[in-house]
Amino acid sequence: MSTRSGGRAAEWLVGDTLRHSTEQRPDATAIVVDGRSRDYESLLDESLRLARALQELGLERGGRVVVQTTNSWETAVAVYGTTLAGGVFVVVNAQTKSDKLGYMLADSGAQFLVTQRPLLNVFRSFQGGLPALEHVLVVGESADLPAPCLGFGELVASADPSPSVRGIPVDLAALIYTSGSTGNPKGVMIRQQSMVFTMQSLCRYLRLSADDRILNFLPLAFDYGLYQLLMAVRLGATLILEQSFTFPLEIVARLTDTGATVFPGVPTAYATLCGLSRNRPELQLPEVRRVTNTAAALPPPILGDLRRIFPNALIFAMYGLTECKRVCYLEPELLEQRPSSVGKAIPGTEALVLVDGRPAAPGEVGVLHVRGPHVMAGYWNQPELTAEMLRDGPTPGERMLCTQDFFTQDDEGFLYFVGRSDDIIKSGGQKVSPIEVENALHAIPEVRLAAVVGVEDEKLGEAIRAYVVLHDGASLTEHDVVRACRSRLEPIMVPHEVVFLDELPTTESGKVKKTGLGSAS
């Protein structure tokens, strides 16, 4: 039987965080979406009702529920309803196409799909090939729904809020699908205890409280977005949901109108915001107290602009990957001293830079390994890939995460990202870190965004190609860019080619998408 919120926090399941916050702050605003505020009592009530409905429809302990919805109240209810029923939630981006959705439904063996009426056509294209899928719960208008669809709202409203309580901390809480460089997405298995530990560690080092108001435009299918929900509920804080960063001035207005105090983002969004501020020096958001960044490092020029836009905010530089959510963070007070560092391991964990199994010397490039309760249980249905990522740890029987990413560590233990194993460029017999070249490009005042890749070259093996996006109204030639790089970089690192683009391609989570850039021109 799961521990209630009155039990020790170390024994909590994900659902217990919602119970606890509701007991402490039943009338507090849990979620704001489309201008409507809903409180914790409502979130717990509807989640319990959905949990009971899922159980009555046949959801068993460990059964998978795929949730493909936009950022919404119903997404939060589906996440907590599933976990309170003892199930495993799988949040999928609403923009996911039919082939990918079909793969994830089949791979996970999901018994339930929660979706929205406008997305039903995506489901219909493959519904006959999913024998495990028994029920489709549709958010929105429920009239004339085809079989096997049921109305989500009606189901929740008619159910009793008293599901059978079951589960222990080692049970799976979620599958988070993440794309690799090739092939189908991988389902990262996260246990209940790992998810609870991680949300508590994040809340601690970010110095968050129940008084915070987190504005989140990131998809809840992206673990960075999902944990904004989990952290808000753990604290009893408020989550303000937006759909995207497509219209940045609307997000700026929302930050002001809602009194948001926490703003999580990614480098592409921050670069856009900083570009806007150059023509709008009055653009300032003094109410925001925390700005967080992950996915890639923030170039120093962007940091300077962010300090002007968010004059009262602590800015957190972080690094992580879905397989353990977060690895490390840099204390905001150290950002001036160590602008290129991603800090040290998050509370309760350890990060090691290893070379052939031994600790790397200060400044020596090695592979980052991670120890702690936040490490994934493995990849769903993929034991070979799991064995590549989970290695023997320093204590008997322990499994630690091998990130496959290259790092260095200084003599004080601060970590520095060098590059992903598949990003490192081998040019003229030497290894070149794209990050170093990108930092040099971002130091050019006219450059808004840059991405560097290696392209096949007969003499060098790989030549360095830079893709550059300029600020509005800026004008540079390829010669200008190369000359600026020569003043900042070793000759082997200077781009051989510069390609100007209006925008860089990004993933669903807002990261710059380098896959395919090398073949573009």
N, C-alpha and C positions, 0 to 999 in steps of 0.2 A: 504494500500500500504506500502511496506517495506521502511525503511529509507535508503537513499543512503549513501555512505561513507562520504559525506559532512555534514551529520546530527550528532546529539549527539551520542557519542559512547554507551551511555546507551540504545539507541533505536536500535542498530544494530542487524541484524540477522547474522547467521554464514556466509552467502554469502557476506555480506557487508565487512567482514574482507579481503576477497580476492579482492574485488573491490578497497578497500582503499590501500592495499599494491601494487596493480598493478598501480594505479595512482601515488603512490609515487616512485616506483622502477620497472618500466615495464621491463627493461632489466636485472634486477638482477636474479640470478639463484634461482629458486624455489625448484627444485628437481633434485637430481643426482641419477640415477639408472642404473646399468649395464654399468657404465662408461660414460653414456650420460647425459648431462646437459640440462635442459629445463627451460625457464624463466617464469616470472609471466605473461607477456602478453599472452604467449601461453596457460598457465594454465587457465586464465580467458576466453580466446577465446574458447577453446575446451569445457570448462564447460558450457558456455552460449549456445553453439551449442547443447550439449547433453540435456540441460534443455529444449530448444525449441523442440528437437526431442521427448523427453519424453512427453511433453504436447501434441504434435500432435498425439502421439500414444495413448493418453487417460489418462495420469497421472493427477489426480486431486489433489487439495490442501489436504495435509495430507495422500496421497497415499504412500504405502510402496514400497521401492526398495531394494531388497536384493543383496548385492555385495559379491560374493565369488570368490576372486582373490588373487594371491600372492601379496606381497608388490611391487607395480608397479605404474607407471605414470597413467595408466588407473584407478587404485583404487582411486587416488586423484581426477581425473576428474569425476568419478562416484559419489563420495561423494559431491563435490561442484556442479556438474550438478544437482543432485537430490535436494539439498537444494535450489538452485537458481530457480528451477521449483516449489518450494513450497511443495516438497515431504519429506518423512521421510526415511533416509538411515539406512540400517541394514547391517553392515559389518560382514561377517562370515569368519572364518579361512578357507583357501584353503584346509586344511587337514581334514575338517569336513566330516564325513561319511554320507552315504545316509539317514539313519534313522533320524539322528539328523538334517540334512539339511531339510529333508521333514517336520519334526515337526516345525521348525522355519518358513518355507515358509507357512505352513498351519496356524500356530498360528498367525502370523503377518498379514495374508490375503494379502500377497504381490502380486502386479499386475505385477511386473517386477523382473527378475533375471539377474544380470550381472555376467557372469562366463567366464572361459577360455576353449578353445577347449579340452584340455586334461581332463577337469573335467566334460565333457558332459555325460560321462557314469554314474556319480554319479546322475545327474539329470534324466537321462532316466529311472532309476529304479523305479521312482514313479510319473512320469509326468502326468499320467492319473488321479491321485487322487487329483489334485489341481485345482479346478474350477476357483479360483480367478486369477491364474497365466495366463496372456495373452501373454506375450512377454519375450523371452530369448535373451539377447544381448551377443554375443560371442566375446571375445577379441582374436585376432590372426587370423589365416587363415580362410577365410569366404566361400571358395568354397564348394559347395555341402552341405550346412547346412540343417539339417532336420527342418521341421516346428515344433514349432513356432519360430525358431531361426532367428536372424538377425545379421549381422556383425556390431560389435560395432564401428570399425574404419570408415566404410563406412557411417554409420548413422551419426556420428559426422561430418565427412567431408562435407556431403551434406546438413546439416541443416543450417538455418540462425541463427546468434548469437544474437537473440533478443527475449528471452522468455517474457511472460507476467509476470510482477513483482507483487508479492502478498505475503501476510503473515504479521503477527505481532509477537512481542516477546514471547507471551504466546503459540504460536503454537509449536507442537512437532518438534524437529529437528532429533532425532535419537531414535531407539530402540537398546539397547546394551544387548545382551543375555549373561547371566552369569549363570554358573552351581551352583546349591546348593549341599548340601551333599548327597541328594537323589533326585530322580525324574527328570523330564524334566527341561531344562534350563528356566530361567525366563527372560522376556523382560523388561529391565529397561527403563522407559520412561523419556527422557531428553528434556526439553523445549529449544527453541532457546535462550531465555534470560539466562537460566541456563548455557548453553554451552559457550556462549560468556563471561558471568561473570567469569566462572571457568578458561577459557584459559587466561583471563587478570590477574586474581589473581595469577595463576601459573607463568606467565611471570614476574610479579612484584617481588615475593619473591625469585625466582631463579635468578633474576638480569640479565635477558637475553636481548639481543638487536638484531637489524637487521644485525649486523656483525657476529652473531653466525652461526655456521655450526653444525647441530645436526645429529649425526650418529645413526640411529635407526635400530636395527635388530629384534625388537619385532613385532609380527604380528599387523597390523593395525586393526584387529578384536578385539584385546585386548585393553581396554580403555587407558592403559598406552602408548601403541604404537600409538593409534589414536590421542591422545592429542599432541604427538610430531609433527604430521602433522598440527593440528589446531594451536598450538603455533607458529610454524615456519611461517605459512601463516599470522597469526595475526601480527607478527613482520616484515614481509617481509624478513625473514631469509632464510637459505638454509637447506633443509632436504636431508640427504644422506641415501638412502634406501638400506638395506641389507635383505636377506631372513631369516637368522637364525644365531645362535651362534654355529652351528654344528662344524665349523672349526675355533676355536678361534684365531689361528695364522693368518688366513686370515683377521679376523676382526681387529687384531692389525695392520697388514699391511695397511688396509684400513683407519684406524684412522690416520696413519702417512701420507699416500699418498694424502688423501683428505683434510688435514688440519683441521680435525674436532675439534671443541672447546667444544662440549657438548656430554656426553656419558651416556645415560640412560640405566640402567641394573637391574637385579634381583640377589638375593644372590647366586643362583646356578651358574650363569655366572661369578660373581665376584670370587667365590671360585675356579672355574676352572682357571681363569686368574691368581689368586694368586698362585695356584699350579704350573703353568707354570713358573712363575717368580722365583720360588725357584731354578730352574735349569738354569735360564737365568737371572742372576743378572743385566745384561745390559738392560733388558726390562724396558724402561721408555717412557712415553708419555707426554712430557712437554707442548705440544701445547693445551692439553685438560684443560679447565678452570672450567668446571662444571661436576661433577659426581653425578648422582641421583640414589637413590635406593628406591624401595618399594616392596610390596608383603610380606616381612618378615624382621626382624631386621638383621643388619649386625653384626656378632659376633666380639668382639674386636680384635682377632688376624687378621681377614681379614682386618679390618680398618687400622691396621699398615702396612700391605702389600700394600694396595691401596695407602697409602700416598707415598710409595716408587715408585710405578708404575706411579702415577699421581702427581708429586711433586709440580705442580703449580695449582692444582685444588681445588676448594671448594667442599667438599663432603656433600651432603644433605641426611640426614636420614628422611624418610617420612612414613606416614601411610595413607591408604585410602581404600575405597571400591567402587565398581561400582555405588552404589546407591547415591553417592555424589561426586564421582571421587576422591577427596583428602580431608582429614580431617585436618591433621596437618603436621608440618615440624619442624626440629631443625636447628637453625642457625648454619652454619658450624663452626663458631668461638667458639661455645659452646660444640663441640663434645668431646673435651678432658675432660671437666668438667662433662658432663652428657652423657656418651657413651651409656647408656641403655635407654635414653629418646627418644621419637619421637616428642618432642617439644610442640608447642602450635598451636592453630587453624590458618589456612591460612587467609590472609587478607580479611576482610569483612564478617567473619563468627564467630561462637562461638561453642566451644565444652564443654560439661558438663558431669561430672561423677556423676551419681545418684544412690542412694540406696532407693528403695521403694518411689521414687518420690522426695526425699530430696537430697541436695548436699552431696556428700561423704566427710568425714573428710580427711585431709591429710594422705595418706598412706592406707586409707580404700578402699577395692576393691568394685567397683560398675560397672554399665553398662554405656558405653559411648553413649551419645546423641549428635546430631549435629543440629545446626541451621544455616540457611543461604540460599541465592538464588541458591546455587548449589545443593540443595537436590532434588532428583528425584520427578517426578509427581506421581509415583506409578509403579506397575508392570502391564504390558499389560495383560488384560483379567484375572487378578487374584486379585479380591478385598479382599479376605480373607487374603492373604499374605501381601497385601498392608497395611491392618489394623494392622498387627503384627509389621510392620516396621515403619509406620508413626503414631506418637502419638500426642496427644494434647500438644502444646508448652506453654511457659509461658505467651504469649500474646494472647488475644481473637482471635479465628479463625485460629491460626497458627498451622501448622503441622511440627513437627521436626522428624528427623530420629533417631530411636532406633537401634543402630548398632548390638545389641545382643552380643557385645564383651566386655570382662572384662578389666578394666583399673584401675590404681590408679593415683592420682595427688598429687604432693608435695605442700608444703606451698607457693611456688612461682608460682604455676599454671602449671608446666611442667607435661606432660602426660607420662605414662609408660604402655605399652601393657602387659597384664597379660596372656590373652589367649582367643581364640574364645569359645563361649558357648559350642560347641560340641567337643572342644579339651581338656577341663579341665579333669584331671584324678582324680577320687575319689578312693583313696587307703587307706585302713585301717581306714575309717571314716574321712579322711582328704583330702582337695583339693590340688592337686599338679599342678603347672603351667608347662607345657612342655617346655616353653621358658627358665625357670630357669635351667632345666636339660640340655637342648640343649646348653645353654651358657657355662655350666661347661664342657660339652663334647668338644665344640669348643676350649676351653682353653688348651686342650691337644695338644701339638705341632704336633703329628703325624696324627691328625684327620683333614680331609678336609671338610667333611659334616656330619651332624648328624640330625636325626629325632627321636622324642620320642612319643610313643603312649601308651595308656592303653589297656591291654588285660585281658580278663575274668579270674578271679582267685577265687577259692572256699573260701579261707580264707580272702583275702584282698578286695574282690569285683572286684578291678582292680589292676593288677600288672604293673609295669613300664617296658616297653621293649624299648631298644635303638637300632636304626639302624645306623650303622657307616660306612662311606667311608674313607679310609686312603689315605694319599698322596702316590704317586708313590714311591716305594722302602721302605715304612715304614712297620714296623712289630709290632703288638700289639696282646696280648691275651685278652680274656674276663676278666680275672683276673686283668690285667693291667688297663683296662678301669674302672672297678668297684673300684679298689683301688684309682685311680686318682679322681673319683667322690666322694668317701668317704672323701677325704681331702678338698673338696670344698662345699659339700652339707649336709643338714640335713639328718639323716638316712632314713626318709620317702621318700626322693627324689632320693635316690640312685637306679639306674636300677637293676631290678631283673634278667634281661637277656640282653645280648648284641648280636646282629646279625650283622655280617660283610657282606657288599655288595660291588660290584664293582661300582655301581651307585645307586642313589635314583631315584625313579620314579618322573616325573614332569608333570605338566599340560601343556596345549598348551601355556600358558603365562610364563612358566618357574618356577612356584612355585613348591615347594616340594609337591607331592601328597600323603597325608597320608591315604586317603581312600583305604582300602584293605591291608595296611601295617600290621595291627594287626593280620590278618589271615595268613600272610606270615611268613616263618621261614627259 
